[in-house]
Amino acid sequence: MSQALPEVSASAGRSADPLPDRDPVVAGAAPASAHLSRLARAATDHSPLEDMQGIFTGALLGALGLALLSHLGLLTSGAAGLALIVSYASGLDVSLSMLLVNAPFLVLAGLRMGRAFTIKTLVSVGLLSFLTSLQPHLVSFGRIEPAAGAVMAGLLLGFAVLALFRHRASFGGAGILAILLQDRRGWRAGYTQLAMDLVVLAAALAVADRSSVAYSLISAMVLNLFLAINHRTDRYVAR
């Protein structure tokens, strides 16, 4: 009896661990799925103040990245890039094109992602627009080699989107669909966005020169590969 007591105590100690190294397979559930489910339950929500700083940081970095792309004469991917293409092709005002392009994604966010996500996304889009309008008065650029500038802009925008994703928000457009598919299907948001950006940039060949599209492609690849590496459900549970 005295020799069995240490085994019982050790077993009890292991079961008390809220996040053991290995998950038992219960009712046929995959260990990886069970592990992610436990991580989600263990995660704590961001406070409103934490969300505010995350959204502001993301919008500020995003505005700087967009300003750099504009300085280099490069194209913006995602919903903004698609809106510009629609504007060029149809003659519509850019703001109206942006609204038309974003509307279906915002409806999707409201139906599938919840009110909090939708509100934070609307705030992020508005703040990005405001900060972008201030950039010419705050920051100016000198000579920048296009390839280097494309990489820097891609990293700035990658950090910006990552900050928003970590706080359950987005800049609208394809980002909404990318988060939804990562949540529901497990597809990495960075790869999903890259696929959609490739379609947008291919369409941009009709209204832009090839060199601009090529450098814009570099920026889009840096952005989305950075996002694919750093925003994964098996490494970070955002709430």
C-alpha positions in Angstrom: 0.0 0.0 0.0 2.7 2.4 0.9 4.5 1.8 -2.4 1.3 2.5 -4.5 0.6 5.9 -2.9 3.4 7.8 -4.9 1.9 6.5 -8.2 -1.6 7.7 -7.3 -0.2 11.1 -6.2 1.9 11.5 -9.5 -1.1 10.6 -11.6 -3.3 13.1 -9.8 -0.6 15.7 -10.3 -0.6 15.1 -14.0 -4.4 15.2 -14.4 -4.4 18.6 -12.6 -2.3 20.1 -15.4 -4.7 22.3 -17.4 -2.7 22.0 -20.6 -1.0 18.6 -20.7 1.5 17.8 -23.4 -0.7 15.1 -24.9 -4.4 15.0 -25.4 -6.3 11.7 -25.0 -8.4 10.7 -28.0 -11.9 10.9 -26.8 -14.8 9.7 -29.0 -12.6 9.6 -32.1 -11.6 13.3 -31.8 -8.3 14.2 -33.3 -5.6 15.1 -30.7 -4.7 18.3 -32.6 -8.4 19.4 -32.7 -8.8 18.7 -29.0 -5.6 20.7 -28.2 -6.9 23.7 -30.2 -10.2 23.5 -28.4 -8.5 23.5 -25.0 -6.3 26.5 -26.0 -9.4 28.4 -27.1 -11.1 27.7 -23.7 -8.0 28.8 -21.8 -7.5 32.0 -23.7 -8.6 35.3 -22.2 -10.4 38.1 -24.0 -8.5 41.3 -24.8 -9.7 44.3 -22.8 -11.3 47.3 -24.7 -8.1 49.3 -24.0 -5.9 46.5 -25.5 -8.2 46.4 -28.5 -7.9 50.1 -28.9 -4.1 50.1 -28.9 -4.0 47.2 -31.3 -6.4 48.8 -33.8 -4.6 52.1 -33.6 -1.2 50.5 -34.0 -2.4 48.5 -37.0 -4.1 51.5 -38.6 -1.0 53.7 -38.1 1.4 51.1 -39.6 -1.1 50.4 -42.4 -1.3 54.1 -43.3 2.5 54.3 -43.4 2.7 51.2 -45.7 0.0 52.7 -48.0 1.8 56.0 -48.1 5.0 54.2 -49.1 3.3 52.3 -51.9 1.7 55.6 -53.1 5.1 57.3 -53.1 6.6 54.5 -55.2 3.6 54.5 -57.6 2.8 50.9 -56.7 -0.6 49.3 -56.5 -2.5 48.4 -53.4 -3.8 44.8 -53.3 -7.0 43.6 -51.6 -10.3 45.5 -51.6 -8.6 48.8 -52.0 -6.7 47.7 -55.1 -9.9 46.2 -56.6 -11.8 49.4 -55.9 -9.2 51.4 -57.8 -9.4 49.0 -60.8 -13.2 49.3 -60.8 -12.9 53.1 -60.6 -10.4 53.2 -63.5 -12.6 50.8 -65.6 -16.0 52.4 -64.9 -15.3 56.0 -64.1 -16.9 55.7 -60.7 -15.6 57.8 -57.8 -13.0 55.8 -55.8 -14.9 56.2 -52.5 -18.1 54.8 -54.2 -16.1 51.9 -55.7 -14.6 51.2 -52.2 -18.1 51.1 -50.7 -19.4 48.7 -53.5 -16.4 46.4 -53.1 -16.5 46.3 -49.3 -20.3 46.0 -48.9 -20.6 42.2 -49.5 -17.7 41.5 -47.2 -19.1 43.7 -44.4 -22.5 41.9 -44.8 -20.6 38.6 -44.5 -18.9 39.9 -41.3 -22.2 40.9 -39.8 -23.7 37.5 -40.5 -20.8 35.2 -39.7 -18.3 37.0 -37.6 -20.5 38.7 -35.1 -21.2 42.3 -34.0 -18.0 43.0 -32.2 -15.8 41.9 -35.1 -17.9 44.0 -37.5 -17.8 47.1 -35.4 -14.0 46.9 -34.8 -13.5 46.4 -38.6 -15.6 49.5 -39.4 -13.6 51.5 -36.8 -10.3 50.1 -38.3 -11.3 51.1 -41.8 -12.4 54.6 -40.7 -9.2 55.1 -38.7 -7.0 53.9 -41.6 -8.7 56.4 -44.0 -8.2 59.2 -41.5 -4.6 58.4 -40.8 -3.9 58.0 -44.5 -5.2 61.4 -45.2 -2.8 62.8 -42.5 0.3 61.1 -43.8 1.3 63.7 -46.4 1.4 66.3 -43.6 3.4 64.1 -41.2 5.8 62.0 -43.3 7.7 62.5 -46.5 9.9 60.1 -48.4 13.1 60.7 -50.4 14.5 58.3 -53.0 13.7 54.7 -52.4 14.7 51.8 -54.6 11.3 50.2 -55.8 12.2 46.6 -54.8 13.4 47.6 -51.3 10.4 49.9 -50.9 8.0 47.1 -51.9 9.5 44.8 -49.3 9.3 47.5 -46.6 5.7 48.4 -47.5 4.8 44.7 -47.4 6.3 44.2 -44.0 4.5 47.4 -42.7 1.2 46.2 -44.0 1.8 42.7 -42.7 2.4 44.0 -39.2 -0.7 46.2 -39.6 -3.0 43.3 -40.6 -1.5 41.0 -38.0 -2.2 43.6 -35.3 -5.8 43.7 -36.3 -6.3 40.0 -36.7 -4.9 39.4 -33.2 -7.6 41.7 -31.9 -10.4 40.2 -34.0 -10.7 43.0 -36.6 -9.7 43.6 -40.2 -9.3 46.3 -42.8 -12.4 44.9 -44.5 -12.5 43.2 -47.9 -10.7 40.0 -48.4 -9.4 40.1 -44.9 -12.8 39.3 -43.6 -13.1 36.2 -45.8 -9.6 35.1 -44.9 -10.3 35.2 -41.2 -13.6 33.3 -41.6 -12.0 30.6 -43.7 -9.1 30.2 -41.2 -11.6 29.9 -38.3 -14.0 27.5 -40.2 -11.7 25.6 -42.5 -8.2 26.0 -40.9 -6.8 27.6 -44.1 -4.1 30.1 -43.2 -5.4 33.6 -43.7 -2.1 34.7 -45.4 -2.4 32.1 -48.1 -6.1 32.9 -48.7 -5.3 36.6 -49.0 -2.4 36.0 -51.3 -4.6 34.0 -53.7 -7.1 36.8 -53.8 -4.4 39.4 -54.2 -3.0 37.5 -57.2 -6.3 37.8 -58.9 -6.5 41.5 -58.2 -3.0 42.1 -59.5 -3.6 40.1 -62.6 -6.6 42.3 -63.3 -4.5 45.3 -62.7 -2.4 44.5 -65.8 -5.3 46.0 -67.8 -4.8 49.4 -66.2 -1.2 49.5 -65.1 2.3 48.9 -66.5 4.0 45.6 -65.9 6.8 46.9 -63.8 4.4 48.5 -61.3 2.4 45.3 -61.1 5.6 43.3 -60.6 6.8 45.4 -57.7 3.3 45.4 -56.3 3.4 41.6 -56.4 6.6 41.6 -54.3 4.8 43.7 -51.7 1.7 41.5 -51.7 3.8 38.3 -51.3 5.9 39.7 -48.4 2.7 40.9 -46.7 0.8 37.6 -47.0 3.7 35.3 -46.4 4.5 37.2 -43.2 0.9 36.9 -42.2 0.8 33.2 -43.0 3.8 32.5 -40.8 2.8 34.7 -37.9 -1.0 34.2 -37.7 -1.7 30.5 -37.1 -4.5 29.0 -35.0 -2.1 26.4 -33.6 0.2 29.1 -32.2 -2.1 32.0 -31.3 -5.7 32.1 -30.2 -7.0 35.6 -30.8 -10.1 36.8 -28.9 
